[in-house]
Amino acid sequence: MRRRTAVVSTVVALLAVTGGGVAVTAIAEQGDGKDGSVRQNAGLPPATAPVERGDLSSGTQTDGTLGYAKERKVNAGATGILTWTTGAGSTVRRDGRLYEVNGVPVRLMYGTEPMYRTLKPGDEGDDVRQLEENLRALGYGAGLAVDDAYTEGTAGAVKQWQEAHDRKQTGRVGPDQIAFSPGAVRVKSAESAVGDQVAPGKPVLAATGSERVVRFELDVAEGKLAEVGTKVTVDLPDGSTVKGRVASVGKTAKPGDDPADKTPKIPVTVSFDDAGKVDGFDQSPVTVNLTGETRKGVLSVPVNALLALPGGGYGVQVVEHGRARQVKVELGMFGQGRVEVTGGGLRDEMLVGVPKI
């Protein structure tokens, strides 16, 4: 996973391995300057970079994948031979066919309760209310009361629905005829092939909601950048950029998909402010821009300009008038490959030592 900014843990590791990119020398021998600096007799650094004053953001960029929300399995509701399934990429809406067992269609109805029993007069429950809401929405059962009681009026509306679909008019309906989902379903793939023997509980389809989302993984150390509600922008494959916000953050960290990177990561999902503007193939790569915190008008230096000082803390190597000296600095926010610094008499456009690129 690509990372274009640094965080504190990364800097500590960098300094431990490279000594900040330049030699780490003791602050001694030459005496302290008035600004806490130490003169060095050693040669000049291999390269320099300017101290900059401006706005610094702790945001980061990371690779993500464009997909669809609410992935789930659609299980068979009857025993028999799977004779037809909706094609991958298709969207099924209320009363649409999901699949067929023994030539009998199972149709989609909207609701959060699963269809776990055959409903008949005398039954009560939230699943009854869901069924009645769907029957009313489809125009069956004029004057049907929407409640949690399966009445003869409910049975009459079911018979009308069954007649419209050339089904035997029993007034009863179960998992062999309908399946509930919170909304329209987009078929991701088939979990069983036409001709397979299926039974209740066996997956038939892998489905998602119709809403577009982006999923990505974030290092645990950067977790605060992606709290629920955090605003983001997403660079889409067509070159456009759209706004969104973090919709969910996983609660369990685990190694990411990259076998070369075992750093613990957390899964994050982003939803879009205007999903209608989002286009692109399923599983297309995108770039997520996490805004993070912004500090206004601060001095900053490249992260690799930092030196680990012998007595503790960090410093930078200031280059002036053909000479180099070390100054101790206090670190602030990290972001965009730079770090906020104060102290040491630093000023805008001063030059500090960095490793040669």
N, C-alpha and C positions, 0 to 999 in steps of 0.2 A: 504494500500500500504506500502510495506516494505521500511524503510529508514535505512541505515547503517552509515550515517555521520550526523554531526550536523552543523547548520548554526547559525548565530548570534542571530536571533530571538528565536531559540530553546534554546540557552544558557541563554538568558535573562529570558525566562520563567522558565528554570530549576533553576536558581539562586533565582528567586522570590519565588519559591515553596519550595526549599530544602535548600536555603542558601549555594549553591555550594556543598552540601553533607557533610559539616562539620560546626561546630558552627561558626557564624560570630561574632567576638568580636571587641570591639573598640581598635584602636591603641592608647593606652594611658597607664598610670599608671606605666609601667616599663621603659619608656624612649626609644628613638630611638637608634638603633645600627648604626654603621658607614655606613652600606650599606642600611640604610633606613628600617631595619627590626625592629620588635617589639618582645621582649621576652614574652613568655607566661608561666604562672604558671600552666595553665590547663594541663590535662593529654595529652598523645600522641594521635594522630589520630588513628582510628580503623584499618587503612591500609595505605600503601604507594605505590607509583609508581615512576619509575625513570624519571628524565628529560632526554629527548633524543635529540641528534643532528642528523639531516638527512634531506632528502627531504620530503616535505609535499605537498600533493595535495588536492585541494578543490573539487575534483571530488566526485561523489556519485553513488550509485547503486539504481536502482528502478525496480519494477516489470513491465513488459510489456506483450503485447499479439501479437503473430505472426499472420499476416493476409495478405491481398492483397490490392493493391493500388486502388484508384479511385472507391470507392463504388458508385453505382448509380442504378436507377430503369430503366427497359426497359418497356416502355408503349406500349399498343396495338396500331396498326396502322390502324385497320379495325374493323367494327362492325360484331359480329357473335359469334359462339360458339368456345371456345378454344378446339382444338382437339388433340394437342400434344405440349409438351414443352421439352426443353433440360434438362437433369437430373442435379441435384445439384452436383457440383464438376467438371462438364465437362467444357472444354475450346472450345470455338467456334472461328474459324478464318475466314478470308475473304471468303465470298460466302457460309459459313456454315449456316445450319438451326438454328434459334433461337427458333421459335415456329410456330404453324400453327393455322389459324382461318378458320373454315369451310373447313378444309383439304388443305388449300393453304399455303405453307411455306412462312415465312418472313425470308429473308437471310441477313447476316451481310456484310456491306461494311465499309471501313475505311474512317473516316473523322470527323472533329470537328463540322461541321454544322449539325443541326438536319434535318431529313427528314420530312419536314412539308407540302409538297405539291406534287401533281402529275406533274412530269416534262414531257414536250412535246416540239416539235419544236417551236422555237421562244422565249423560255424562256432564261433568263440570270441570272447569279448569282454564288456565291461560291459553292452552292450545285451542280450546273451543272458541275463545274470543278472537284469537288470531285467524282462525278459519272463517268466522263470520265477517271479520273486517275485509278479508280477501273476497268473499262472495259478494259483499256490498260493492267493493271497488270494481268488480267485474260485471256488475249489473244484474246479479241474480238475487232473487228474494226481495222484491219491493216491500219496503216497510219492515224488513227483518231487524229485530232489536239486536244490537251488538252488546253481548254480555258474556258471562262465563258459563251459561247454561245451554246445553244442546237440546233444543225443543223440536216439536214437530215442524215448526216454521223453519228451523235450521235444516232439518231433513228435507223439506220441500225445496229449499234453495239448492241443496246438494244434488237433488234429483234433476233440477234444471241444468246445473253445471254438467252432470253426467250425460244428460241427453244431448247437450251441445257438442259433446266430444264422442258421441256414439258409444257410450258405455252403458252397461246394465244399470238401470235406475233403482239402486238399492236404498238410497238415502243415508248410506254409511260411507265413510271414507277413511282410508288408512295409509300407512307408509308405502303400500303397493300402488298408490295412486298419486300421492303428492309428497313433496319434500319442502321443508321450511328453510329459508335463508333470510338474513336481515335485509337484503336488497337484491338487486340484479347480480347475477353470477357470470363471471368470465371464466370460460373453461381453459385451464392451463395445459392439461394433458389428460390422456386416458390412463387410468390405473388398471383397467381390465380390458381385454380385447373382445370384440364381437365374436360370439361363439363360446366364450368362457362360461362355465357354471358359476353363478353368483348366489349369495345368500345374505340375509340381513347382517349388517356389520362389515361386509367385505367392501373395500373401496372400489368405486366404479370410475370416478373422475377426481382429478385434482383441480380445484377451482379457487378463484380469488374474487374479491369485490371488483367493481368496475372503476374505482378511484385509483388514480396514478399516485405512486409514492416513490421515494428513493430510500434505499437501505445502504448503510455503510458501517464500518467498524472503526472504533476510536480507541487509542491507547488509554488505559486507565488513568495515566498521569494527566491526560487532557480532558478528563471527564467533565470538569466544570464548564467547559466550553459548549457542552451540548445538553443543558438541562431542558426539561420539557418546557416548550414555549419560546425557546431561543430562536431569534430570527436568523434566517440563512438565505443565501442566494444559490441557485443551482445553474451551472453551465451545461446546457443540453447539447446533444450530438449535432443539431442543426446550426449551432453557433449562437443561439439565443440564450438569454439569461432570465430566469423567472424567480420570483420570491416565494419563500415558504417558511416553515417553522418546524422545530423538532416536535414530533407527535408522541414519540415513546422512546424510552431508554431502557435497555436491558438491565436486570438486577444481578446477573451473574457474569463475571469476567472469565474468559477462556482464551487460549491461543487462537490467533486468526487463521485465515485460510492459507496464508503464505507459509510454506514449510520452512522457509529460511528465517522467519521472524516468529519467535516464540513469545514475544511480549504479550502479556495479558491484555485483552481487548473487550470492549463492551459493544453490543449491537445497538444501532440507533436507526430510527425510522423518521423520515421527513415527509410531511404533507405539504401540498401547495396552496397558496392563497387563492389562486385562480386555476383550477385543474383544467379548465377548458383551453388554456394556452399551452398545455403540455402535450407534445407529440413525440413519437419515437418508438422504435421497436422494443418489445419486452426484453429485459436483461441488457439493454444498451448501457455502455459506460458513460458516466457523467462526473462532473467535478462539483463538490459541495464546498461552499465558502462559509465558514463559521465566523461570525463577526467578532465575538469576544468583547473585551473591554478596550476602550480607547483612552489614552492619556494625551492631553493637549500640550503642545509646545515644550516637550521635554528634550534633553540632550540624550543622544544614543550613539553607540558604537557597534560595529559588527560583533557578533557573539565570539567569533574566533580571534578577536583582539584581546580577549580577557587573559590575564595571567594569574595562575595560582601562586600567591605569595607565600614565602617560607614561614612567616609568622602567623599565617591564617588570613582569610579574606582574599579579595581579588584586586587586581590593578590593571593598568594598561601602560604601554610604552609610548610616551609622547616623543615625537620627532620634531625638533625645531633647530633652525640655524645649523643644519648639518650634524647635530648631535642628538643622542637618544637618552631619555631618562624615564624611570618608572615612577608612576604615581598611584597611590591607593585610591580606590573608588568604592562607593556604595552602589549596590545593584538594585534596580527597581523592576519594572515589568519587562518580560521577554515577549518578543513578537516579530514576525516578518524577518527572521534571521538577525535581529538586532536586540540590544538590551539597553534599557534606560540606565544612565549612570549619573551620579552626582559626586562632588568633591574633586580634589586633586587639581583645582584651578582650571578645569577643562572649559573650553569655550568653543562656540560654533566654528567649524571649518579648521580647527586644529587637526593635525595628522597624527594617527596612532599606528603602531606596527601591527601587521597581520602576516600570516603565512603567505608565501608566494603562490599564486594560483597557476 
